[in-house]
Amino acid sequence: MMTGWLHDQFWNHGDFRWWEIVGWLGNFVFFARFFVQWYATERKKQVVVPTAFWWLSLAGSLLLLAYALFSHSKPDKPNWVFVFSYAFTWIPYVRNLIIHRRHRAAHMDCPGCGAICPPGSNFCPACGTRLQTAPIAQPSGK
């Protein structure tokens, strides 16, 4: 019974339906991000949105956009509501990945205990060790 349904999902009168696989893969990837976020939050006991959430969001939304554009229920007529719903979702996902990368690059490692300290910190919040900060470039006033 299940194999008949599965067969019908991916085969249409002898033609393999590649876009159905892309659509289901997009749904799976997009849904998996919630498990990643839930696991990270439970582990830290505070709300956390890990980088993997944004990567899964980006991949899932692009797969679903491709499915919406190229898999037509009616010949040569995409479902424009479905297309529009994923056309711009990638923008905040990419922006959050950029912000995450910049934020991680700005963190400093404590020379005393090895803890990761927030940007602009003068002291390590874990052990109190004074952190070395890069000297601020002085503008030349000639």
Buried (B, 14 or more C-beta within 10 A) or exposed (E): EEEEEEEEEEEEEEEEBEBBBBBBBBBEBBEBBEEBBEEBBEEEEEEBBBBBBBBBBBBBBBBBBBBBBEBEEEEEEBBEEBBEBBBEBBEEBEEBBEEBEEEEEEEBEBEBEEBEBEEEBEEBEEEEBEBEEEEEEEEEEE
